[in-house]
């Protein structure tokens, strides 16, 4: 039984970071301008967030800049059990993912640019109400991750830029759930798992201005193999069961999928710009989840479990209108397929095919100082039965994420 709990915890540690690329209610919140245009920006340089969207576009920057942003996430999940028709809700606190970018050059109009980025693809807490029907699958999940990406970009011609960045991914997780054993007072046991993960990867891209109006960009973010070492599992159970549920360490590894993006930008007029990104996310790499436990018992065996995810496409697009010399307005939307089979849907972040909508604006106070703002909204529905927990019901998710950034140039 215990291996099921540790399985779910490690699954959550790795599963949520991947959702930052494709699905889940936490999506690509790595740039306010891009978020306002449907989270697309592979072929249009606008600010330091291109370190994430396309390192090749960074070569088209002609100044030093610092960009600091945050996008609070307000989300709620309603679960209706298929057998009882009883409803349960999450009580999630506000998530606070952030991003910070810096672009630097030795001299103005240098062909070589250096960038540094730190961003959180996610960073939230999922908290289900007490005594909900899925409490043996999850009661609370706190998850944080930070990606650090130093980047070099070079403009090899007036119309072509190339760039690449090295990614260091570090994170931690705390997952809690009830255990289906009871003490003399009828209180269920409780499990808490905590661990830290580390992985490495890269992000590379090319930006090409086909003409004065049309640009194209292509990027590749590599697969990142996140590894958990010396994670700690703590169990609160009746004393007679302590030997079946010993506290101890665990290790595990799972690939975060590679992402290939092809993007276009079209400057229809001086005032109207349009963007479109197509993502291909290599979820197929996530076919099996394996664990090695420091302490094995009859209830705790090293395991391999089939996940059978599938690679998917996501489509993102938007428009920008330059209202005047100080104000820009943006609109966008997107659609993404779910990579998760019905048997793998979990209460951590119930996943489904999704539409979402975005908007945003920028205001320049001076040539050096400006602000950006964006808004994101999505609503999901998924009915599924999980193969590990047999939890069978319908999840309805709503999420709103307003974002804000400050940019300084010199």
C-alpha positions as CSV (number, residue, x, y, z in Angstrom):
1,X,0.0,0.0,0.0
2,X,2.7,2.4,0.9
3,X,4.3,2.3,-2.5
4,X,1.1,3.8,-3.9
5,X,1.4,6.8,-1.7
6,X,5.0,7.4,-2.6
7,X,4.2,6.8,-6.2
8,X,1.6,9.6,-6.2
9,X,3.9,12.0,-4.4
10,X,6.7,11.6,-6.9
11,X,4.2,11.8,-9.7
12,X,3.1,15.1,-8.4
13,X,6.6,16.4,-8.1
14,X,7.3,15.7,-11.8
15,X,3.8,16.0,-13.3
16,X,3.2,19.6,-12.4
17,X,6.4,21.1,-13.9
18,X,5.5,19.5,-17.2
19,X,2.1,21.1,-17.1
20,X,3.8,24.5,-17.3
21,X,4.6,23.6,-21.0
22,X,1.3,22.3,-22.1
23,X,-1.7,21.6,-19.8
24,X,-3.0,22.0,-16.2
25,X,-4.3,25.3,-15.1
26,X,-0.8,26.7,-14.8
27,X,0.4,27.5,-18.3
28,X,3.2,29.6,-19.9
29,X,3.4,32.5,-17.5
30,X,6.9,33.7,-18.5
31,X,6.2,37.1,-20.1
32,X,3.4,39.6,-19.7
33,X,3.5,40.9,-23.2
34,X,3.4,37.3,-24.6
35,X,0.7,36.3,-22.1
36,X,-1.5,39.2,-23.4
37,X,-1.1,37.7,-26.9
38,X,-2.2,34.2,-26.1
39,X,1.1,33.2,-24.5
40,X,2.8,33.3,-28.0
41,X,6.0,35.1,-28.8
42,X,8.5,32.8,-30.6
43,X,8.9,35.1,-33.7
44,X,8.5,38.6,-32.2
45,X,11.1,40.2,-29.9
46,X,9.4,42.5,-27.4
47,X,11.4,42.2,-24.1
48,X,13.6,40.0,-22.0
49,X,11.0,37.2,-21.9
50,X,12.4,36.2,-25.3
51,X,15.1,34.4,-23.2
52,X,12.4,31.9,-22.6
53,X,10.3,32.1,-25.8
54,X,13.2,32.3,-28.3
55,X,16.9,32.9,-27.3
56,X,17.5,33.7,-31.0
57,X,15.2,36.8,-30.8
58,X,17.3,38.2,-27.9
59,X,19.9,39.2,-30.6
60,X,17.5,41.9,-31.8
61,X,17.6,43.8,-28.5
62,X,19.6,47.1,-28.8
63,X,19.8,48.0,-25.1
64,X,20.3,46.7,-21.6
65,X,17.1,45.8,-19.8
66,X,15.7,44.3,-16.6
67,X,12.2,42.8,-16.5
68,X,10.5,41.7,-13.2
69,X,7.0,40.2,-13.2
70,X,4.5,38.1,-11.2
71,X,1.3,36.4,-12.2
72,X,-0.9,35.4,-9.2
73,X,-3.1,32.4,-9.9
74,X,-6.7,32.2,-8.5
75,X,-8.0,28.7,-9.1
76,X,-10.7,26.4,-7.9
77,X,-11.6,22.7,-8.7
78,X,-15.0,21.2,-8.2
79,X,-15.2,17.4,-8.0
80,X,-18.5,15.5,-8.4
81,X,-18.2,11.8,-7.5
82,X,-20.0,9.6,-10.1
83,X,-21.3,7.1,-7.6
84,X,-22.6,9.4,-4.8
85,X,-23.1,12.6,-6.8
86,X,-21.6,14.4,-3.8
87,X,-19.5,17.5,-4.6
88,X,-16.2,18.6,-3.1
89,X,-14.1,21.7,-3.7
90,X,-10.5,22.8,-3.3
91,X,-9.5,25.7,-1.0
92,X,-6.4,26.8,-2.8
93,X,-4.4,29.8,-1.6
94,X,-3.2,32.2,-4.3
95,X,-0.3,30.9,-6.4
96,X,2.5,33.4,-7.0
97,X,4.8,32.4,-9.9
98,X,7.3,35.1,-10.9
99,X,9.8,35.8,-13.6
100,X,12.9,37.9,-13.9
101,X,15.0,38.6,-17.0
102,X,18.1,40.6,-17.8
103,X,19.6,41.4,-21.2
104,X,23.1,42.9,-21.4
105,X,25.5,44.1,-24.1
106,X,29.1,45.5,-23.9
107,X,28.4,48.3,-26.4
108,X,25.2,49.6,-28.1
109,X,24.2,47.6,-31.2
110,X,26.7,44.8,-30.3
111,X,25.8,41.6,-32.2
112,X,26.5,39.5,-29.1
113,X,24.0,39.6,-26.2
114,X,24.0,38.0,-22.8
115,X,20.9,37.1,-20.9
116,X,20.0,35.7,-17.5
117,X,16.6,34.5,-16.4
118,X,14.9,33.1,-13.4
119,X,11.3,32.0,-13.5
120,X,8.8,29.6,-11.9
121,X,6.8,27.6,-14.3
122,X,4.4,27.0,-11.3
123,X,4.4,27.6,-7.6
124,X,1.1,26.9,-5.9
125,X,-0.7,24.9,-3.3
126,X,-3.6,22.5,-4.0
127,X,-5.7,22.1,-0.8
128,X,-8.9,19.9,-0.8
129,X,-11.6,20.3,1.8
130,X,-11.5,18.1,4.8
131,X,-12.8,14.5,4.6
132,X,-13.3,14.7,0.9
133,X,-13.8,11.4,-0.9
134,X,-10.4,11.4,-2.5
135,X,-8.5,12.1,0.7
136,X,-6.6,8.8,0.3
137,X,-5.3,10.1,-3.0
138,X,-4.5,13.7,-1.9
139,X,-5.3,16.2,0.8
140,X,-2.7,18.9,0.2
141,X,0.1,19.5,-2.3
142,X,2.7,22.4,-2.0
143,X,4.9,22.6,-5.0
144,X,7.6,25.1,-6.0
145,X,10.2,25.2,-8.8
146,X,12.7,27.7,-10.1
147,X,14.3,27.5,-13.6
148,X,17.6,29.5,-13.9
149,X,18.7,30.1,-17.5
150,X,21.9,31.9,-18.6
151,X,21.8,32.7,-22.3
152,X,23.9,33.9,-25.2
153,X,22.4,35.3,-28.4
154,X,24.2,36.4,-31.6
155,X,23.0,38.3,-34.6
156,X,24.8,36.6,-37.5
157,X,23.1,39.0,-40.0
158,X,20.7,41.9,-40.0
159,X,17.8,39.5,-40.3
160,X,19.0,36.4,-38.5
161,X,19.6,35.8,-34.8
162,X,20.6,32.6,-33.0
163,X,20.8,31.9,-29.3
164,X,21.0,29.2,-26.7
165,X,20.6,28.9,-22.9
166,X,21.6,26.4,-20.2
167,X,18.7,25.5,-17.8
168,X,19.2,24.5,-14.2
169,X,15.9,23.3,-12.8
170,X,15.5,23.1,-9.0
171,X,12.4,22.4,-7.0
172,X,10.8,21.0,-3.9
173,X,7.5,19.3,-3.0
174,X,5.4,18.6,0.1
175,X,2.5,16.2,-0.4
176,X,0.0,15.0,2.2
177,X,-2.8,12.5,2.1
178,X,-4.7,10.2,4.5
179,X,-3.9,6.6,4.9
180,X,-6.8,4.0,4.9
181,X,-5.9,2.6,8.4
182,X,-7.6,3.7,11.6
183,X,-6.6,4.0,15.3
184,X,-8.9,3.0,18.2
185,X,-10.7,6.4,17.9
186,X,-11.4,6.0,14.2
187,X,-8.9,8.5,13.0
188,X,-7.2,7.7,9.7
189,X,-3.5,7.6,9.3
190,X,-1.6,10.4,7.5
191,X,1.3,10.5,5.1
192,X,3.6,13.4,4.4
193,X,6.3,13.2,1.7
194,X,8.9,15.9,1.0
195,X,11.7,16.0,-1.4
196,X,13.9,18.2,-3.6
197,X,14.6,17.7,-7.3
198,X,17.3,18.8,-9.6
199,X,17.6,18.6,-13.4
200,X,19.5,20.2,-16.3
201,X,18.6,21.1,-19.9
202,X,18.9,23.7,-22.6
203,X,16.8,26.1,-24.7
204,X,17.9,27.1,-28.2
205,X,16.3,29.1,-31.0
206,X,16.6,30.9,-34.3
207,X,14.8,34.1,-35.4
208,X,14.6,35.1,-39.0
209,X,13.0,38.2,-40.5
210,X,11.8,37.0,-43.9
211,X,11.0,40.6,-44.8
212,X,10.0,43.9,-43.1
213,X,6.6,42.5,-42.2
214,X,6.9,38.7,-41.7
215,X,9.2,36.9,-39.2
216,X,9.6,33.3,-38.3
217,X,11.1,31.6,-35.2
218,X,11.8,28.1,-34.1
219,X,12.8,26.9,-30.6
220,X,13.7,23.7,-28.9
221,X,13.6,23.2,-25.2
222,X,15.2,19.9,-24.3
223,X,13.9,17.1,-22.1
224,X,14.9,17.6,-18.5
225,X,15.4,14.5,-16.3
226,X,14.4,15.6,-12.9
227,X,15.9,13.5,-10.1
228,X,14.8,13.2,-6.5
229,X,17.5,12.1,-4.1
230,X,16.9,11.5,-0.3
231,X,13.2,12.4,-0.3
232,X,11.7,11.8,3.1
233,X,8.4,9.9,3.7
234,X,6.8,10.4,7.2
235,X,3.8,8.3,8.3
236,X,1.5,8.8,11.2
237,X,-0.2,5.5,11.8
238,X,-1.2,3.3,14.8
239,X,1.9,2.0,16.6
240,X,1.1,-1.6,15.6
241,X,1.6,-0.7,11.9
242,X,4.8,1.3,12.2
243,X,6.9,-1.6,10.8
244,X,4.6,-1.7,7.7
245,X,4.9,2.0,7.3
246,X,8.5,2.9,8.2
247,X,9.7,6.5,7.8
248,X,12.5,6.6,5.3
249,X,14.1,7.9,2.1
250,X,13.2,7.4,-1.5
251,X,14.7,8.2,-4.9
252,X,13.2,8.6,-8.4
253,X,13.5,10.1,-11.8
254,X,11.2,11.2,-14.5
255,X,11.7,13.1,-17.9
256,X,10.1,16.5,-18.4
257,X,9.2,16.5,-22.1
258,X,11.0,18.4,-24.8
259,X,9.1,21.2,-26.5
260,X,9.5,22.3,-30.1
261,X,7.8,25.5,-31.2
262,X,7.3,27.1,-34.6
263,X,6.2,30.7,-34.5
264,X,5.3,33.5,-36.9
265,X,4.9,37.2,-36.4
266,X,3.2,39.5,-38.9
267,X,3.5,43.3,-38.7
268,X,0.5,44.2,-40.8
269,X,0.8,47.9,-40.2
270,X,2.8,50.2,-37.8
271,X,-0.1,49.7,-35.3
272,X,-1.1,46.1,-35.7
273,X,1.1,43.1,-35.0
274,X,-0.1,39.4,-35.0
275,X,1.6,36.3,-33.7
276,X,1.0,32.5,-33.9
277,X,2.9,29.7,-32.1
278,X,2.5,26.0,-32.6
279,X,4.0,23.8,-29.8
280,X,4.8,20.1,-30.1
281,X,5.3,18.6,-26.6
282,X,7.1,15.3,-26.4
283,X,5.0,13.7,-23.7
284,X,5.5,10.2,-25.2
285,X,8.8,10.1,-23.3
286,X,6.7,9.7,-20.1
287,X,5.6,6.1,-20.5
288,X,6.8,4.6,-17.2
289,X,7.4,5.8,-13.7
290,X,9.9,3.9,-11.5
291,X,11.0,4.2,-7.9
292,X,13.7,2.9,-5.6
293,X,12.9,2.9,-1.8
294,X,15.6,2.8,0.8
295,X,13.5,0.6,3.1
296,X,11.5,-2.2,1.6
297,X,8.7,-4.1,3.3
298,X,5.9,-6.4,2.2
299,X,3.9,-3.1,1.7
300,X,6.8,-1.2,0.1
301,X,8.4,-2.6,-3.0
302,X,10.4,-1.0,-5.7
303,X,7.9,-0.4,-8.5
304,X,7.5,0.4,-12.2
305,X,4.2,1.8,-13.3
306,X,3.0,2.4,-16.9
307,X,1.8,6.0,-17.6
308,X,1.4,5.9,-21.4
309,X,1.2,9.6,-22.1
310,X,1.0,10.8,-25.6
311,X,2.8,13.7,-27.3
312,X,0.4,16.6,-28.1
313,X,0.1,19.9,-30.1
314,X,-0.9,23.3,-28.6
315,X,-1.8,26.4,-30.6
316,X,-1.4,30.0,-29.3
317,X,-2.0,33.3,-31.0
318,X,-2.8,36.9,-30.5
319,X,-2.7,40.5,-31.7
320,X,-1.2,43.8,-30.5
321,X,-2.5,47.3,-31.2
322,X,-0.2,50.2,-30.7
323,X,-2.8,52.8,-29.6
324,X,-0.2,55.6,-29.4
325,X,3.4,56.3,-28.5
326,X,2.8,55.2,-24.9
327,X,0.0,52.6,-24.9
328,X,-0.2,49.1,-26.4
329,X,-3.2,46.8,-26.2
330,X,-3.3,43.0,-26.6
331,X,-5.7,40.1,-27.0
332,X,-5.1,36.4,-27.5
333,X,-6.3,32.9,-27.0
334,X,-5.1,29.3,-27.3
335,X,-6.0,25.6,-27.4
336,X,-4.1,22.6,-26.1
337,X,-4.8,18.9,-26.2
338,X,-4.4,16.9,-23.1
339,X,-1.6,14.3,-23.0
340,X,-3.2,12.5,-20.1
341,X,-5.2,9.2,-20.6
342,X,-8.3,8.9,-18.5
343,X,-6.6,6.3,-16.3
344,X,-3.9,8.8,-15.2
345,X,-6.1,11.8,-14.3
346,X,-5.4,12.8,-10.7
347,X,-6.8,15.3,-8.2
348,X,-3.5,17.2,-8.1
349,X,-4.2,19.0,-11.3
350,X,-7.1,17.5,-13.2
351,X,-6.2,17.8,-16.9
352,X,-8.4,18.2,-20.0
353,X,-8.4,19.7,-23.5
354,X,-8.6,23.4,-23.0
355,X,-9.4,26.8,-24.5
356,X,-8.1,29.9,-22.8
357,X,-8.4,33.6,-23.4
358,X,-6.0,36.5,-22.6
359,X,-5.7,40.2,-22.7
360,X,-3.1,42.8,-21.8
361,X,-1.6,46.2,-22.1
362,X,1.7,48.1,-21.9
363,X,2.3,51.7,-20.8
364,X,5.6,53.6,-21.2
365,X,6.1,56.3,-18.7
366,X,9.5,57.3,-20.2
367,X,11.9,55.8,-22.7
368,X,13.5,53.9,-19.9
369,X,10.6,52.8,-17.7
370,X,7.4,51.0,-18.6
371,X,4.8,48.6,-17.1
372,X,3.0,45.6,-18.6
373,X,-0.2,43.9,-17.4
374,X,-2.1,40.8,-18.6
375,X,-5.1,38.6,-17.7
376,X,-5.6,34.9,-18.3
377,X,-8.8,32.8,-18.0
378,X,-9.6,29.2,-18.6
379,X,-12.3,26.7,-17.6
380,X,-11.9,22.9,-17.8
381,X,-14.1,19.8,-17.5
382,X,-12.9,16.2,-17.4
383,X,-14.7,12.9,-16.4
384,X,-12.3,10.0,-15.7
385,X,-11.5,7.1,-13.5
386,X,-7.9,6.8,-12.1
387,X,-6.4,3.4,-12.4
388,X,-4.3,3.7,-9.2
389,X,-7.0,5.0,-6.9
390,X,-10.2,4.1,-8.7
391,X,-11.4,7.7,-8.0
392,X,-14.1,8.2,-10.6
393,X,-15.9,11.5,-11.2
394,X,-16.0,14.8,-12.9
395,X,-13.6,17.6,-12.3
396,X,-14.5,21.2,-13.2
397,X,-11.6,23.7,-13.0
398,X,-11.7,27.5,-13.2
399,X,-8.6,29.7,-13.1
400,X,-8.0,33.4,-13.4
401,X,-4.5,34.8,-13.5
402,X,-3.8,38.6,-13.6
403,X,-0.1,39.5,-14.2
404,X,2.0,42.6,-13.8
405,X,5.6,43.5,-14.7
406,X,8.1,46.4,-14.5
407,X,10.7,47.0,-17.1
408,X,13.7,49.3,-17.0
409,X,16.0,49.9,-20.0
410,X,19.3,51.8,-20.4
